[in-house]
Amino acid sequence: MQQKPPGRKRSVSKTSASWMKEHFDDQYVKQSWQDGYRSRASYKLLELDEKDKLFRSGMTVIDLGAAPGGWSQVAAEKVGPEGVVIASDILEMDALAGVDFIQGDFTEGSVLNAVLERLRNRPVDLVMSDMAPNMSGMAAIDQPQAMYLVELALELARETLPPGGRFLAKVFQGEGFDAYLKELRGSFDRVVTRKPGASRARSREVYFLAEGFRG
Ligand SMILES: C[S@@+](CC[C@H](N)C(=O)[O-])C[C@H]1O[C@@H](n2cnc3c(N)ncnc32)[C@H](O)[C@@H]1O
């Protein structure tokens, strides 16, 4: 769970101070403390679920870029004890009931293999990717890295989804965005773009929900 900073007074740079002020003033951050969610990102997924009915009990879900676990918490709650949530991140993540976590860099084949192993050929209902690289602020560096991660997520979706399956991915507007949307439209019957309320207006991120995998 996100922790408020301790009372100690230590100096931070102006940029960090303004980031911290924005973060701790944020309504979704405050709400996440109350609701016991590990990140404000939970509210993006809850809103998407409300609108698009993403989850049912007993589903099998893959959560890529899962740390600190906000989406995994929502997914595990929604699929219930009969469901399966396999989550992965390059960072460590504290254990969560009902979530099978694999730590590793998704650009390495070993993580894909570990996910496939855990699935044991079980059909997947929903593949989700909230992966985002560490942003340098330079679009020429950040955008290709972000597009590469979401391309790999789509490859995993194509490998694991049965016909009719769904794929949800965070994509940053910029170079490669339109081509990616076209690629999704080639593999799925329907693709919609979503910008949940908890996604900051200034962020170039949007979510693509692709439905009806053609197999
Ligand atoms: C926006 S955060 C995800 C938040 C998460 N969905 C939640 O609800 O708490 C993006 C995540 O992508 C992960 N990530 C970035 N590059 C990665 C990579 N190469 N392999 C796996 N995860 C990666 C980051 O470590 C980070 O945890």
The ligand as a Gaussian input file, in Angstrom:
#p B3LYP/6-31G(d) Opt

LIG

0 1
 C        2.524000       2.208000     -14.373000
 S        3.459000       0.967000     -13.606000
 C        2.272000      -0.312000     -13.371000
 C        1.304000      -0.062000     -12.266000
 C        0.490000      -1.301000     -11.937000
 N       -0.356000      -1.694000     -13.064000
 C       -0.381000      -1.108000     -10.742000
 O       -1.589000      -1.159000     -10.877000
 O        0.130000      -0.958000      -9.627000
 C        4.412000       0.321000     -14.938000
 C        5.207000      -0.897000     -14.593000
 O        5.878000      -1.370000     -15.756000
 C        7.034000      -2.038000     -15.304000
 N        8.010000      -2.294000     -16.362000
 C        8.731000      -1.382000     -17.063000
 N        9.577000      -1.989000     -17.896000
 C        9.399000      -3.337000     -17.727000
 C       10.009000      -4.487000     -18.307000
 N       10.994000      -4.384000     -19.217000
 N        9.593000      -5.703000     -17.894000
 C        8.607000      -5.812000     -16.949000
 N        8.004000      -4.751000     -16.379000
 C        8.388000      -3.531000     -16.754000
 C        7.565000      -1.077000     -14.252000
 O        8.480000      -1.711000     -13.393000
 C        6.293000      -0.633000     -13.565000
 O        6.049000      -1.357000     -12.393000

